[in-house]
Amino acid sequence: MPAGCPTKYKEEYNKQAYKLCLLGSTDAELADFFEVKEKTINNWKKEHPQFLQSIKEGKRIADATVTESLYKSANGYEHPDTDIRVVNNEIVETPIMKYYPPHPTSMIFWLKNRQKDKWRDKTETDSNVSMGIVWNEEVKKDD
């Protein structure tokens, strides 16, 4: 190991980083958790391949889960559920299908990110517009 401070890295950080990334942690938040600078997290990723792999896998799974949820929200979905009621002092459980209609905000978010050219809010302006000045020929000159 080169001269300098000894590393704070420990093998158990792999599992902790993985779990933190499953919860959506960024590299900056990992640095805060491990009480190091973000540059140290980047160094650990270079020096410890398993640490890097743990972070990548945790982020990949978290992103895929959120993507699936956003997709379902944008399109609407249904799932089995149970309706529980008390009837004549008895608990009655009835299987049902619960339906969630498409959510407009999810649709907009999806489209703005997946089809930027068609759905973005930004409007294009032509910056090559030339402005000419027209002088009135009848302007009197001071004599």
C-alpha positions in Angstrom: 0.0 0.0 0.0 1.4 3.5 -0.9 2.3 5.9 1.8 -0.5 7.9 3.4 -3.4 7.2 5.7 -4.5 3.5 6.1 -7.7 2.7 4.3 -11.0 2.6 6.2 -12.3 0.1 3.7 -13.6 -3.2 5.1 -15.0 -6.3 3.3 -18.4 -5.8 5.0 -18.8 -2.5 3.2 -19.6 -4.5 0.0 -22.9 -5.8 1.5 -23.7 -2.4 3.2 -23.1 -0.5 -0.1 -25.3 -3.0 -2.0 -28.2 -2.6 0.5 -27.8 1.2 0.6 -27.9 1.3 -3.2 -31.1 -0.8 -3.2 -32.6 2.0 -1.2 -31.5 4.6 -3.8 -28.3 5.9 -2.3 -26.0 7.9 -4.4 -22.2 7.8 -4.2 -22.2 11.0 -2.2 -24.7 9.4 0.3 -22.4 6.3 0.5 -19.5 8.6 1.3 -21.6 10.2 4.1 -22.6 6.8 5.4 -19.0 5.5 5.5 -17.8 8.9 6.8 -15.4 9.4 3.9 -15.2 11.8 1.0 -16.8 10.8 -2.3 -13.3 10.6 -3.9 -12.6 7.8 -1.4 -15.7 5.9 -2.6 -14.4 6.3 -6.2 -10.9 5.0 -5.1 -12.5 2.1 -3.3 -14.4 1.2 -6.5 -11.1 1.1 -8.4 -9.2 -0.8 -5.7 -11.9 -3.3 -4.7 -13.8 -4.8 -7.7 -16.3 -6.5 -5.4 -17.2 -3.1 -3.8 -17.8 -1.7 -7.3 -19.9 -4.7 -8.3 -22.0 -4.4 -5.1 -22.7 -0.8 -5.9 -23.5 -1.5 -9.6 -25.8 -4.4 -8.7 -27.7 -2.5 -6.0 -28.3 0.5 -8.3 -29.3 -1.7 -11.2 -31.9 -3.6 -9.2 -33.2 -0.4 -7.6 -33.5 1.4 -11.0 -35.2 -1.6 -12.6 -37.7 -1.8 -9.7 -38.6 1.9 -10.0 -38.7 1.7 -13.8 -41.2 -1.2 -13.6 -43.3 0.7 -11.0 -43.3 3.9 -13.2 -44.3 1.8 -16.2 -47.2 0.2 -14.4 -48.3 3.6 -13.0 -48.2 5.2 -16.5 -50.2 2.3 -18.0 -52.5 1.4 -15.2 -52.5 -2.1 -13.6 -54.4 -4.5 -11.4 -53.5 -7.0 -8.8 -55.3 -9.5 -6.5 -56.3 -8.2 -3.1 -58.7 -9.1 -0.3 -61.7 -7.1 0.8 -62.1 -7.6 4.6 -65.4 -6.7 6.2 -67.3 -7.5 9.4 -70.7 -8.9 8.6 -73.0 -10.0 11.4 -70.1 -9.8 13.8 -68.0 -12.2 11.6 -64.9 -11.3 9.5 -65.6 -12.0 5.9 -62.7 -12.0 3.4 -63.6 -11.7 -0.3 -60.9 -12.0 -3.0 -61.0 -9.0 -5.4 -59.0 -7.5 -8.2 -57.8 -4.0 -7.4 -57.4 -1.7 -10.4 -55.3 1.4 -10.6 -56.0 3.6 -13.6 -53.1 5.2 -15.6 -51.5 8.1 -13.8 -51.1 11.2 -16.0 -48.0 12.5 -14.2 -46.3 9.1 -14.7 -47.2 9.2 -18.4 -45.8 12.7 -18.8 -42.6 11.8 -17.0 -42.1 8.6 -19.0 -42.7 10.3 -22.4 -40.5 13.4 -21.6 -37.7 11.1 -20.8 -38.1 8.4 -23.4 -39.2 10.6 -26.3 -37.5 13.9 -25.6 -37.8 15.3 -29.1 -41.6 14.8 -29.1 -42.6 15.6 -25.5 -40.2 18.1 -24.0 -41.5 21.4 -22.6 -38.6 23.4 -24.0 -39.5 25.4 -27.1 -37.0 26.1 -29.8 -36.4 29.7 -30.8 -34.5 30.8 -33.9 -31.5 32.8 -32.8 -30.7 33.8 -36.4 -33.5 36.4 -36.7 -32.1 39.6 -38.1 -33.5 42.9 -37.1 -33.2 45.8 -39.6 -33.7 49.4 -38.8 -35.8 51.4 -41.2 -35.1 55.1 -41.3 -37.9 57.5 -42.1 -36.7 59.5 -45.1 -38.7 62.5 -43.9 -36.6 63.1 -40.8 -35.7 66.8 -40.8 -32.1 67.7 -40.2 -31.2 70.6 -38.0 -30.0 73.5 -40.2 
